[in-house]
Amino acid sequence: MNIKTGFNKNHKKWFLTDVLRAIKKYSLISAGENICVALSGGKDSVCLLYILSYLQQYSHLDFTISAIHIKTAEYDTTVLNDFCQFLDIEYWEKRLVYPAKTRNKNSCYICSRLKRGAISALIKEKGVQKVALGHHANDVAETLLMNIIQNNQLGSMSPRVEYADNQMIIIRPLIYLQEDKIRKIHAQIGLPLLDYQCPFEDKNLRNIYKNLISQMNTLLDRSDIAKRVVDSLENIDFTNIWSNLK
């Protein structure tokens, strides 16, 4: 693999400061923990695995890393196994089989839920509690708009999610990074990609909101709409939140 390795002083200003800020602000990683990265094989999860591996080697954080891939069809995952071996990270894989009746307009939502259940079951077997997902600032912004327009609900992804009925804790260390920066990290460091595209990807409702964020940047002559949405979720004017009115 032609991946740039070793210490790079420019990484701190480029992306590590934002990742470390998220980790510290939301207590995402504690000393001695094993953080399991949900490795889909796309640029986001691959970058997340690389960044956490880099922090493990060159930061003050003390933790170990594993990676898990939930396989949803018959495709070659050698690239993921090789990537984890290259980083000296334990790799787990589980095949997900789900009923044909789930293949409808809600496929993405149902598949996501089934994947999360499969991850939860496997990490429980392995004695791991925290799962890191590669969601970034654009995902947060898209989810906020989707919840407002589709669900009449004000809310988005949380940096840290704990469940009352499940020991699994989900963390999102990339929430302060926009997608364009992650794309550049992936390209410049020479990280791999899984050669598989979900057949339902083009029908995913999220793509509409992804394009909407891009159009907002163009219309407003900005490049940071997603980041500003994340900042606004940390700077809420509660006096103007109607649910607080009695």
N, C-alpha and C positions, 0 to 999 in steps of 0.2 A: 504493500500500500504506500502510495506517495503522499503521505500526510506529514505536514510540518510539525515537528515535535520540539521539545525543549522549552526552556524559559524564554519568554518574550516580554520585555518591559512595556511594549505598546498595548498588550492585551488589557492591562488595568484600565487605561483611559478608554479603550475601544469598547469593552463590554464587561469586564470583571467587576468594576465599581458598582454597576447597576445590579448585577447578580448578587454580589455580597450585601448590597443594601437591602434587597428583598429577603435574603436569608436572615439577616440580623433583625430587621424590622418585624418580621412575622415568625421568628423562631422556627425556621424551617428545618434546620439541621442541628442536632445536639451531639455532644462529644460521644464517640464510640458507637454511633448508630450505623446500621447498614441501610443505605439508600438504594432502593431498587428503581431503576429507570424503566418506564414503559417504552420500549424501543419499537416504534412502528416501522422504522426504516426510512421515514421522510426526513427532510432537512432539519425540522425542529427538534425531533427526538434525538437525532444523531448529533446535532450541535450540543444539546443538553448533556448527553453522555460525555462528549469530549470536554466540555466546560467543567463538569463535576470532576472528571478525571484530572484535569489540569489543577483545579483547586485542591484536590486531595494531595497532589504532589508539591504545590508551590504556595499554599496558603496556610494560615494558622489553624484551619479547620481539621478536626480529627474524626474521620469517618471512613467507612468502606463502601464499595459500590458493587451492585450486581445489576443485571439487565434481564428483562423478560420480553419476549415477543409472542403475541397471540396470533397464531396463523389462521387466516380465515378462508384460505383456498389452497389449491395445490400449486405452489410456486417455490422457487429456489431461495432459501434464506442463508446460503453460504456466506454472502457478503456481510451479514450481521454477525455471524459466528466468528468470522475472520477479524472483523473490526474489534470485537470484544477481546479476542485473543491478543490482538495487537496492543490493546490498552491494558492487558492483563486483568480483565474483568470477567467474573463468572457469568455465563450466559445460560438462560433457561428459555425453553420454548414449549408452547402448548397449542395443540390443534383445537380450534373452536368449531363445533358442528351445530348449526342452528336450523330450525325448521324452515321449509320452503315458504310457509305462509308469512314469514317475516319479510319476504322479498316484495315490499310494496313501498309506498311513498314515505313510510316511517322507518325504512330500513336503517338509515344512519343512526337514528335515536336508539332503535332496538339493538343494533349491533354494538353500539357503544356501551349500553347497559350490560349486554352479555359478556363483552370483553372485560368490563370492570369486575364482573362477578368471577370470571375465570382468573383474573389477576389476583383478586382477593383470596380465592381458594388456594392458589399455588404459593403465594407468599406466606400464607398461614402455615403451610407444610414446611416451608423453609425457615420459619421463625423470624420473618422480616415484617416490620410494621409500616414503614413509610414508603410510598410510591411517588416518584417524581414524574410529572407530566410536562411535556414540552410546550405548553400553551404560552403565548406571548401577548404583548400589548394589543396587537390587532385582534387576536381571539377574544380578548376582554371587551374591546370596543364593539366587535360584531355581536357578541352575546348580549351586551347591554341593549343594542338596537333591536335585536331579535326578540328579547323579552318584552320590550316596550310595545313593539308593533304586533307581534304574534300572540303574546300571552297577557297583555295589559298589566305587566308587572315591571317594577323598577328594581333591577338587580343584575348582577353579572357573575362571572367566575370569581372565586375567592382564592387568595394566595395559599391558604391552608384550609383543608376540610377534614373535620372529624365527624364520625358517625356514632349515634347512640347505640346502634345494634351491631357494630362491626369495629374491630380493633384497627382496621386499616386507616391510615392517615394519608391524605393526598396533599402533595406540596407542588407549587408551581414557581420554581426559581427564576424563570425567564420573563416574568410579568412586566418588567420595566423595559424590555427590549422590543423594538418594533420589528416587524417581519423583514423589512428591507435590510436591517442590520444583520439579522440572522442569516439571510440569504448571502450576504457578503462574507460573513464568517465561514459559512459552509464552503463557498467557492475558493476563498483565499487560502484556507488551511488545507484544502484538498480532501474534504471528508467524503465518504462513500454515500451511496443511495441504494435503497432496495428497488430493484427493477420490477415493480408491480404497481398497477393502478386499479383501485377498486372500481368495478363496473358501474357503481352507483354514484361515483364522485361527481360527475357532471350534473346530476340531478339533485345534488345536495343544496338545500335552501341556504346554507351558510354562504355559498358562492355569491348569491345575490347581495348579501350584506358586505361581503368582502369587496365587491365592486363598488358598493355604495360608499364605503370608507375612502376608496381610491378616488371616486368622483368628488367627494367633499374636499379632499386635499387639492384637487385640480381647481375646483370652483373658487376655493378660498385662498388659492396660491400658498398652500402650506405643505409641509411634509411630515407633520407631527400630530395629526388628528388623534391617532390611536393612543399615543403617549399622553396627550392632554385629557383623554377620557379616563385613563388610569389615574392621572393626577387628581381629577375631579372626584373620583371615588374615595380618595383620601382627604378630600376637602369639602365635605358635605355641609350645606347650609340647612341645618335641621329645623330652623324656624320656618322654612318654607316647604317642609315635607308634610303633606296633608294628613298622613296617617297619625301625626302627633297631635292633631287637633281633637279636642274632646267636645 
